[in-house]
Amino acid sequence: MRKTTKQISGKLTTKQAAELKMLQAMPDDQIDYSDTPPAKPEEWRDAVVGKFYRPIKQQLTLRIDADVVDWFKRQGKGYQTRINELLREVMRKEAKH
């Protein structure tokens, strides 16, 4: 999720915030790409979509059967992450339909 200038303005100088605001308002066709040559298809071959994407976590209470939680915990450290990964996988599959 992209942050707005307002969301990050507390971490910026007044000058930086003004520059970001100006850039956000600039149409794409006015951006100077002269210092960034177009990428060749082979340069994207090993690219990973979403590699640095980190969704915002939301803490909640969720009732899960004890045997299911026990099974995940027996797999070792990171059981909550594994549960989240499985839920995300199901969500992605459902979203494709």
Secondary structure, 3 states (H helix, E strand, C coil): CCCCHHHHHHHCCHHHHHHHHHHHHCCHHHCCCCCCCCCCHHHHCCCCCCCCCCCCCCCCCCCCCHHHHHHHHHCCCCHHHHHHHHHHHHHHHHHHC
